[in-house]
Amino acid sequence: MTSLLVRIFIKNYRETGNGRVREAYGTFASVVGVCSNILLFIIKLLTGLLFNSIAIIADAVNNLSDSVSSLVTLVGFKMSGKPADSEHPYGHARMEYVAGMIVSFFIVFLGFQLIKTSFDKILHPDPAKISWVMIFVLVISILIKLWQCLFYRRIGKTINSVTLFAVSADSRNDIIATSSILLGAIITHFTGFNLDGYMGVVVAIFILMSGVHLVMDTMNPLLGMAPEPEMVEMIEKKILSYEGIIGLHDLAVHNYGAVKCYASVHCEVPAEQDIMISHEIIDSIERDFLKTEGIHLVIHLDPVVTCDEKTNALRETVERIILKISPDIGMHDFRVVWGLHLSKVIFDIEIPFGAPWTDQEIVKLLKDKISQENETYEAVIIVDRK
């Protein structure tokens, strides 16, 4: 059913990499959420008032808050689709992440509210009441929420939206909450023991934990996340496939929304190669990445001396020293300033986050080992964390 609705209401629905199409997906999902949640709110509110059920009225208010969440999501997608301007030269696509965080905070807030309401019901239980009409309304509500959960998840996967994943999780929480109300009402009817408040506490704790997890998930893209290993591997392999590129380092990837990816990298080229040829190569790489991968790539050119046997031999010596310390340490930008009494050995090293050394410790260790090779060598080392 979701696929049919998408084909009907979203033009060019297959072009999910297009910002306008992505915005259309988000708008469509948000409008569906607002309409379906308002419908549930009206049905549950009337049922709760008719049968004097505080639990159902509270669930109705929860659905009303879901409508607000859908409106926030709608605003987020609309604002994320705004073009770049002088104050936001990279566009507004990260507003989608902000909207997702607002929805997540709504979930946490509702969890706290449900805990408070549930304890009130435990201390002051309502008389047990049940009706087949009430059961029917709750079952229909659960089915609608199940469809919503699957609908949001399907759209979220299609456009890779953390906001819609958050809304999908919120719908899943609503299924659990409404199911607990239904189960508690049935048990209360047959046993006379009112479980409504106790079930509410369990559900509230689950919703709180889910909300905190979603806050972290939506916060990470705003803080800046490491790129997926598959993307890093793809970029490295593609760059190294170009003739005239002999190495790369200092790759940095970041995004301004799900469809705006920017990257920078240092590419090593033979110092003997004509500078115009090297420049033409990196220009080609930048154009190709934008055209085929949609990545705005900026390349810094690093010339590397490859025909000096003395420098190459010392490079291999330093590489062996580093390898003995740890295979996880990388080296780049190696060069030597040869002198009669003192030669400067200059290079950068890449150390992974979580390595057991501080920058000062690893620099001292390497300097000592290099000077042991030849006391006229003075190492100048720059540390990068990768």
N, C-alpha and C positions, 0 to 999 in steps of 0.2 A: 504493500500500500504506500509506503514511504517513497519508493522509487517512482510510482505513478504520480504522486503529488508533486515530486520534484520536477518531473518532465513537464507537468502541466503549468506550474507556477514559476519556474526558473528558466530563463532564456539562456541558451548556451551552457547548460548545466554540466557538461563534460569538462569545460575549461576552468577547473578549480584553481589553477595557478593564476588566473586573472583576478585582480583585486575587486573589480566590479561584480564579477560572478560570485566571489567569496562573500561580498557584502550582501548580495541577494540571498544567498543561502542563510546567512545569519538573520537577516530581516524576516525571511519566511519562517524560520524556526521560532523566532521570538513572537511573531504574530500568532502562530499556532498555540504557543504556550500561554499567551495572555488570554486568548479566547477560551481555551479548554479549562484553564484554572479558574476563570471567572464563572464558567458554567458549573464547575464543581463547587465553588464557593456558594453559589445561589442554592443549589440542590441540598448541600449539607446544612446550610444555615436554616433553611425551611424545615428540614428533617429534625435538626437539633431543637429548634423552637417548638415543633409539634410534639415531640416526645420528651421535652425537658431534659435533654442530654447535654451536659456541659462538655463531655468528651468530644462529641460530634461538632458542637459549636466551635470548640478550640481547633479541631481539625479543619473546619471551614475557614477559620481565620488563617490557619497555616496555608491553605490554598490561595487565599487572598494575597498573602505575602509572596507566594510563588508568582503571582501575576506581576507584583512589583519587581521581582527578580527578572522576569521576562522583559519587562519594560527597560530595566537597567541594561540587560543584554542587548536589546534593540538599540538603545542610545549608544552603547559601546560600539556596536558594529557600524552604526551610521557615522559616528565620529572617527572611527578607524579608517573609514573610506575617504575621508577628506584629503585633498591633495596637499603636497608640501607647501609651506609658506616661509616667509623670512624668519619667523621665530622657530619653526620646526622644519628645517631643511630636509629631514629624513622622513617626513610624513607623520601621520597620526596613528599608524597601525597598532602601536602598543596600547592604545586605549582599550583594545579588546582584552588585554591582560588585566587592565585596571577594572573593567567590568566584571571579569571572572573573579577577582579578589573581593569585590563588593558582594557578589552572590555568595561567596564562601563565608564572609562575615555575617551575612543574613542567616546562613545555616547554623553557625556557632551561636548567634543570638537566640534563634528559635530553640536550640538545644537547652540553653540556660532557662528560657521561659518554660519549656516543657517540664524541666526538673522541678521548678517552683510549683507549677500547676499540679504535677503528680504528687508531690509531698502534701499539698493542700487536700488532695482527694484521699490520701492515705489517712490523714488526721480527721478529715470531715467527709466520710464516704457518702455518696448520694444513694438514694433508694434504688435498688436494682430494677431496671425496666428494659424490656426488649420487645421488639415487634418484627414481624416478617418484612414489613416495609423498610424498617431500619436496616435489617440484614441485607435486603436487596440493594439499598442505596450504597452501603459500605462495599458490597461485592462489586457493583458497577464502578465505584470510585477506584477500587484496587485495579480493576481491568484497564480503566482509562489511564491511571498512573503507570501501569506496566507498559502500555503502548507509548506513553510519553517518554519513559526511560529509554526504550529501544529506539524511538524516533530521534531523540536528542543524540544518543550514542552513534547512530548511523550517520547523521549529518555531521557530528563532531569528527568522526573518522574520515569522512569524505573531504573535509576542508582542514583537518588537523587543528581543531579549535579547543584550547584549554577551557574556554568559557563554557562551551556546550557540554564538555565532559563534566564540568562542575554542576551544570543544571541537570544533566542526566543523573548524577549521583544524588542530587537533591530529590529528584523524582523517586529514585530507589528508596531513599529514606522515608518518603511519604508512604510508599507501599508498606514498609515495615510498621510505620506508625499506625496507619489505618488498619492493618491486619491485626495489630495488637489490640486495638479498640474492639474489633470484631470478635477476636478470641476471648478477650476479657469479658465482653458482654455475654457470650455464650456460656462460658464457665460460671459466671455470676448467676445466670438464669437457672442453671441446673444444680448449683451447689449452694447458692445463697450467700457465698463469700465474695465480697466485692474485690476483684483483682485489678480494677481499672488503674488505680494509682501506682501499684507495683509494676505493672506492665509499662506504664508511662516512664518510670524511672529508668528501666532497662533500655527502652527505646531512646530516651534522651541522652544517655551515656553514649550509645552507639552513634547518634547524630552528632554529638560534640566531637567525638574522635574523628568522624568522617569530615566534619567541618574544619578541624585543625589541619588534617592531612591535605584538604583542598586548598587551604590558605597557603601552605608551603608550596604546593604544586603551581599555584598561580603567581606566587611571589618569585619563584626561581627565574622565570623568563625576564622579569623586571630587573632582577639583580644582575643577570647575565650568566648564562650557563655555558659549560664547555660543549663544543660541538660533538655530535655523534661520531664514534670511531669510524663508522662506515663512510661518513662524509669526509673526514680527514684523509682516510686511505684513498678515496676517490680523487680528491684534489691533488694529493701527492703523486699518485700514479699518472694522472693526466698531465701534470706539469712536466714530470720527468720523461714523458714520452716524446717531448719536443727535442729535436736535434739542436745541440748547442747549449742545452741546460745540463750541467753536471752535478747539481745538488740543490737543495733548498733547506730553509730553516726559518724559524720565527713565524710560523703560520698562525694567524689569529683570525678567528671567525666569529662574527656577531650578527645579530639581526635586529631589525626595527619592525617587528611583526612577522607573521608566519610566512609571508611571501616576499619579504625584503631581506635579502642576505648580503652581507658585505664581508670581504676578507682581504687580508694583506699578507704578503709573504716576501721573504728575501730569496732570490734565485741566484745561484752561483753559475758564472760563465767563465770560460778560459780568458785570462787576462790578455792572451795573445790574439784573441779574436777581435776583429774590427768592431769598434764601438757602435757603428751604425747598424751592423748586422745583429749585434746583441739587442739593440734597442728595437729593431724590427721584430725580433723573436718575441720579446716580452709584450710588445703591442699586440701581436697576433694572439698570444695566450689570453690577454685581458679581454679582447673582443670575443674570442671563442667561448670563454667561460660565461660571459653575459648572454650570448646567443643560445648556447646549448644547455647551460645549467641555471641560468637566471641569477648568477652570483656576480656582484660588482667587485671585481678583483683588482687590487692595486699591488704592483710588483716593484720591489726595490732591487736594483741590479748590484750584485757583489762580484767583482772580478777576482778570480783566483789564479795564482801563478801555478802552472802545471808543468813547465819545462825546466825548472831549476831542480836538479837532482839532489843537491844538498838540502834544500828546503823540504823536498818531498820525503827524504830519508828522515829528517827530524820530525816531520808530521807523523810518519808511521810510528816513530818511537813514542811520541806523546800519546797517540791513539792506543798503543799497547799499555802504557801506564794507566790511562783512564779505564781501559777494559778490565785490568786487574783489580781496580778499585770497585767498579760496578758496571755491568753491561747496560744499565739503564741511563747512564750519563752520555749525552751526545756532545759533539764538538763541531764548531764551524768557525768561519772567518779566521782561519789560521794563516799567519804571516810572520815573517822574521825580518828584523832589521839587523843585518850583520855588521859587527864591528871588530876592531882589532883585539880589544881587551874585554869587551862586553857586548853580548848580542841579546836583543830583546825578542822574546818569544811571545807573541800576542795572539790570543784566541778567546772565543766565547765558549762556555759550556752550558748545556741544558740539563737541569736537574728536575726530576718529577716532584710534584707536591707530596709531602709526607716522607721525603728522604730523611735518613737519620743524621744528616749533618746540617749545621748552619752554613750560610754562605762563607763566613770567615773561616770555618773549619775546613771546608773542602778546598778553598783557595790555598790555605797554608799547606795542606797535605800535598796538593799538586806542585806547588812551588818547591817544596822540599825534595820531592822525588825527581823533578826536572833538574834541579841544581845538583843532585847526586849523579846524574848522567854526565854533566859537565858544569863545573863551577862558574864558567863564564856565561852561562845561560841565566837570564833574568826573566821570569815569567810575568806577563801582564794579563790577568784573567778577569773576564766579565762573566757574571753568573746570571743566567735566565732561568726562571721557573716555568716549566711547561705543563 
